[in-house]
Structure formats: C-alpha cells, structure tokens
C-alpha cells in the first residue's frame, strides 16, 4: 500500500473504486501487481519502475491509465520537463511501430493533479 500511496496519493481510493464491480481485479492490482511486483525496488528503483510502467501503458494508447502514470511519474520526483521528454520518446517508438497515440494526455494536462 505504501507504493500505491506514493503513486496515487489522495487519488488511490477513487482509482480503486473504479474496479468496484471487479473486486478480484482490484485485489490483484493492489496485492500482486503493485504489492508484489511494482513495489519491489531491489532492482529497479521508484523512478525506473515508473518509466517502465508509463511506457508500457502509454504505448497501448490508454487515456486514464496514462494520466495516472504521468501523474505517478511526477509524484516520484521526475520533473515535468523530463516526463515530457520521456513521452516524446514513447511517441517516437509508437510512430516507428505505426501505433496511434491519439487518446493519451500530455504531462501538462495532468500537472494540476500532481
């Protein structure tokens, strides 16, 4: 929960509530995905973890989830300018792979939530 709190802060409860109809998915997300995998910083630290997660989420053109992890990347200490550069790199990869990223927000769009 400490890792979820660092990424989601005051948004954690409302985000988990989105999965209310799928309690198994909420449990797996909190306890397995975040609790077991993403909170283990013995190899990748918090920033490295968010770089991997943000890239994997954004390349799928997922609007909400990208916004959450743009915000989470800012909350673990990456500057707005650096997050924008990371986003531009992901866009270059997407363009090379001919993947459209027409749904994802910009880091500037979520800055007021950080």
Secondary structure, 3 states (H helix, E strand, C coil): CHHHHHHHHHHHHHHHHCCCCCHHHHHHHHHHHHHHHHCCCCCCCHHHHHHHHHHHHHCCCCHHHHHHHHHHHHHCCCCHHHHHHHHHHHHHHHHHCCCCCCCCCCHHHHHHHC
